[in-house]
Amino acid sequence: MPRERPRRRSDNRPAPAGRRRPSPWPALAAAALACVVYANAVDNPFVYDDRDTVVANPSLADPSNVRFLLVYTPFRPVLNLSYALDRFLWGSKPRGFHLTNIGLHAILVALLYFFLLQVLDDEAGRTGGAEGVERARAAPAAAFAGASIFAVHPLLTESVGYVSGRSEVLCGVWFVGCALLVRAAIVGRAPVKGALAAVCGGLWRSRRKRPRSPSPWC
């Protein structure tokens, strides 16, 4: 007679990181908080470097001339492309440019929430046992707290409320997005996500070619 295999006893260990699908609501709440805090920046005028990067920038007049957009600011082509898209969508008034800054900041806050959540989940999985279960349960609240503090921190006022400070927000999006994709590529053995992580990492890492600017690509 065939020998029956012994049944495995179930335990209370937390689901391995990457297998549990996180709820998007805390990330959306943190992103909404970022939008509410910086809503008063929408009415800010163009100031300081904005006059050179946006107001007097001749490459923004014709968004279809992509070559001119790229070569006009060779150290920051992606940033200049974002300004051109704003000019095309919103015209020359600063309101639309500020809306884009706030939207990018909200995206960064949401990405940071998922990054913190994955870090905490990984730590809970390594801990194991009852303590690991408790850490896994507390991870969403802790990640939300961290993302919310980042969303409202006054240190980011210039980056979000100042149109020419967009480069720093873009660099944050590239960096955190790269970190998320790297982890997903390692845990899930996904080469496509690994390639995307390399692109995001290259966009952020290339800033060292010009130390005075946050990144040539943002």
C-alpha positions in Angstrom: 0.0 0.0 0.0 1.3 3.5 -0.8 2.5 5.4 2.2 0.6 8.5 3.1 2.5 11.7 3.3 2.3 13.5 6.6 0.3 16.6 6.6 2.2 19.9 7.1 1.1 21.8 10.1 0.0 25.3 9.4 1.6 28.1 11.3 1.0 31.8 11.9 3.9 33.2 9.9 3.2 36.3 7.9 2.9 35.9 4.1 6.2 36.3 2.4 6.9 39.8 1.2 5.8 40.3 -2.4 3.0 37.6 -2.2 0.6 39.8 -0.2 -1.1 42.4 -2.3 -1.1 45.7 -0.4 -4.1 47.9 -0.2 -3.7 51.1 -2.3 -5.9 53.2 0.1 -3.2 54.2 2.6 -1.0 55.3 -0.3 -3.8 57.3 -1.9 -4.6 58.9 1.5 -1.0 59.9 1.9 -0.9 61.3 -1.6 -4.1 63.2 -1.0 -2.6 64.7 2.1 0.4 65.9 0.1 -2.0 67.6 -2.4 -4.0 69.3 0.4 -0.9 70.6 2.1 0.5 72.1 -1.1 -2.8 73.3 -2.6 -2.0 76.9 -1.7 1.1 76.7 -4.0 -1.1 76.7 -7.1 -1.5 80.5 -7.1 2.3 81.1 -6.7 3.8 83.2 -9.5 7.0 82.4 -11.5 10.0 83.6 -9.4 13.8 83.6 -9.6 15.0 80.9 -12.0 11.5 80.3 -13.3 12.1 83.3 -15.6 15.0 81.5 -17.3 13.8 77.9 -17.2 10.2 78.6 -18.2 9.1 82.1 -19.0 12.1 83.0 -21.3 12.7 79.5 -22.5 12.4 79.5 -26.3 12.4 75.7 -26.6 8.9 75.6 -25.0 7.2 77.5 -27.7 7.0 74.5 -30.0 6.6 71.2 -28.2 6.7 69.2 -31.5 10.4 70.3 -31.9 11.7 67.5 -29.7 15.3 67.9 -30.8 15.3 71.6 -29.8 13.8 70.6 -26.4 16.6 68.1 -25.8 19.6 70.1 -26.9 18.4 73.4 -25.3 19.1 72.0 -21.9 21.4 69.0 -22.5 22.0 68.4 -18.8 18.3 68.3 -18.0 16.3 67.1 -21.0 13.5 65.3 -19.1 12.9 68.3 -16.9 12.7 70.5 -20.0 10.3 68.1 -21.7 8.1 68.2 -18.6 8.0 72.0 -18.9 7.1 71.8 -22.5 4.2 69.4 -21.7 3.0 71.9 -19.1 3.2 74.7 -21.6 1.2 72.6 -24.2 -1.5 71.6 -21.6 -1.8 74.7 -19.5 -0.4 77.6 -21.5 2.0 80.1 -20.1 0.3 80.7 -16.7 2.1 79.3 -13.6 -1.0 77.5 -12.2 -0.6 74.4 -14.4 3.1 74.1 -13.7 2.4 74.1 -10.0 -0.3 71.5 -10.4 2.3 69.3 -12.1 4.8 69.8 -9.3 2.1 68.8 -6.7 1.1 65.8 -8.7 4.7 64.6 -9.0 5.1 65.0 -5.2 1.9 63.0 -4.6 3.3 60.2 -6.8 6.5 60.2 -4.9 4.6 60.0 -1.6 2.6 57.0 -2.8 5.8 55.3 -4.1 7.5 55.9 -0.7 4.5 54.3 1.1 4.9 51.1 -0.9 8.6 51.1 -0.5 8.4 51.5 3.3 5.7 48.8 3.4 7.9 46.3 1.6 10.9 47.0 3.8 8.8 46.5 6.9 7.2 43.3 5.4 10.6 41.9 4.6 11.8 42.5 8.1 8.7 40.9 9.6 9.3 37.8 7.4 12.9 37.6 8.6 11.8 37.9 12.2 9.1 35.1 12.0 7.0 33.8 14.8 4.5 35.8 16.8 6.7 38.8 16.7 6.9 38.7 13.0 3.1 38.5 12.7 2.7 41.6 14.9 5.2 43.5 12.8 3.4 42.5 9.6 0.1 43.7 11.0 1.7 47.1 12.1 3.5 47.6 8.8 0.8 49.4 6.9 0.3 51.9 9.7 4.0 52.5 10.1 4.5 52.9 6.3 1.6 55.4 6.2 3.0 57.4 9.1 6.4 57.6 7.3 4.9 58.6 4.0 2.6 61.2 5.6 5.5 62.8 7.4 7.4 63.0 4.2 4.3 64.4 2.4 4.0 67.4 4.8 7.6 68.0 5.8 8.6 71.6 5.4 12.0 70.7 4.0 10.2 70.0 0.7 8.5 73.3 0.4 10.9 74.7 -2.1 11.0 71.5 -4.2 7.2 71.4 -4.5 6.1 75.0 -4.4 8.8 76.4 -6.7 8.5 75.4 -10.4 12.3 75.2 -10.9 12.5 72.9 -7.9 10.8 70.2 -9.8 14.1 68.5 -10.6 14.4 67.3 -7.0 10.9 65.8 -7.0 11.6 64.0 -10.3 14.9 62.6 -8.8 12.9 61.3 -5.9 10.4 59.6 -8.2 13.3 57.9 -10.2 15.1 56.9 -7.0 12.2 55.3 -5.1 10.8 53.8 -8.3 14.2 52.2 -8.9 14.3 50.8 -5.4 10.8 49.3 -5.8 11.6 47.7 -9.2 14.9 46.3 -8.0 13.2 44.5 -5.1 10.4 43.2 -7.4 13.0 41.9 -9.8 15.0 40.1 -7.1 12.0 38.6 -5.3 10.0 37.7 -8.4 12.9 37.0 -10.7 11.4 39.4 -13.3 14.0 40.5 -15.9 11.6 43.1 -17.3 11.3 44.8 -13.9 15.1 44.6 -13.6 15.5 46.4 -16.9 13.1 49.1 -15.8 15.0 49.4 -12.5 18.2 49.9 -14.5 16.6 52.7 -16.5 15.3 54.5 -13.4 18.6 54.0 -11.6 20.5 55.3 -14.6 18.3 58.4 -14.8 18.9 59.2 -11.1 22.6 58.0 -11.0 23.6 60.2 -14.0 23.3 63.3 -11.9 27.0 62.9 -10.9 28.1 64.1 -14.3 27.1 67.6 -13.2 27.5 67.9 -9.4 25.7 71.2 -9.2 22.5 69.9 -10.6 20.3 67.2 -9.0 20.3 65.2 -12.2 20.7 65.8 -15.9 17.6 63.8 -16.5 15.4 65.6 -14.0 
